[in-house]
Amino acid sequence: MINKRLLIKNLLAHNDENSFYDKKRQINIGEKEGKAKFLKHICALSNSNPNNNSYIIIGIEDPTNEIIGVEFFDDSKIQNLINAYLEYPPIIQYENVSFPHLSDDKVVGLVTIRPKNTRKITALRKNIWKYYGGSIFFRDGSMSMPKVFDIELRDVNSKIVASIEQHAQNNIQYTLDGVFDFLNNRKDYHPTYRVFKEYFVMCWSGQKKNVRNQTFYSRVDIALINEQVRLFYSTLDEVEINYDADCFKIIEYVNLGLNGQDKYLKLEQTCIEFSDNAQYSIETKLLFQPPIYDKKILHHVFNTNNAIIEKLKTHQILTEREQQDLKNIPITYLICHFNGFTQALKLLESAKPLLTKYSHDLHKLYKESLRLLRKVKYN
């Protein structure tokens, strides 16, 4: 089993970016340009390494190779994005990898790219940003370059990648150190651990909350110690945790209530399943069903949101009630969107600078609403 922290170190030690790995300060697939560039790099790496894994490391300062980290990225629908835009798409896995010197809210993102069809060239399926459908990309040194002529897929990196992965194999010391580090660093939220199939070690912690005879956890930190891979749910998330001998299951809920009423809806289920042959798989399934509300109530909420945004634009002072409604604007615009208000999403996106400027908490709520939308959209 590969220790992903060691793998990242070994990749960074292998000179500069090349035809089997790339490094980025950050990625932004929430905007068209960032999404297009990410797809371009996936396409190029898949074509340049048809018989082995390629990698993108996110959270690295170039050219110093300093590991500075990025925020947790939990977009489990990233494979759906790849499938939607690429012809002969590779298999994609995005993992959050912890490093001891980074703060609790920072990790290094590791994207693993594995071609499914080693004889077919991956290409853009449709237009995006300035790239045209049918475009083909390959790696030329550290650059992802378009190719407009026929080219054969060549295997030139298998031995190098195999050697790097071999040097990143886990051992008992790394496992024990990982468990002790987790238990010591998460004392505030009652950390615990469990061994699955006599081999895999899962650690987790979270802040417990009881709602109507149902137990939720927020600020949840989950680590698959063998690979140094983390799952994280913020203070804004509510999750259930269940497990048996074969599976560790997390069900994420989202609170989409109106007028201060809590309405917890299932959003997504993540199941980490362990096998007897020292293998595991992580599968996610969208469970979300949009809440349906009375249109008259939603028209009132929609118009109230628009009025508050206009007051922010003109620097007017908000009433106490408007300040309370302001905190709910990201979620209420989203509810309106799910109920057929076609302008709600555009208005939410245009309000981003105002919400961000008003307070850091509002900016976080805005990001959470987009994360929910992204999960639903890519599904």
Secondary structure, DSSP 4 states (H G I P E B T S, - for coil): -B-HHHHHHHHHHSSS-BTTEEEES---TTSHHHHHHHHHHHHHHHHH-TTS-EEEEESEETTTTEE--B-----TTHHHHHHHHEESPPEEEEEEE--TTS-TT-BEEEEEEE-S-TTS--EESS-BTTBPTT-EEEEETTEEEEE-S-------SHHHHHHHHHTTB--HHHHHHHHHHHHHHTGGG--EEEEETTTEEEEEEEEEEEETTEEEEEEEEEEEGGGTEEEEE-TT-EEEEEE-SSEEEEEEEEE--STT---EEEEEEEEEEE-TTS-EEEEEEE--------HHHHHHHHHHHHHHHHHHHTTPPPPHHHHHHHHHHHHHHHHHHHTT-TTHHHHHHHTHHHHHHH-HHHHHHHHHHHHHHHHHHH-
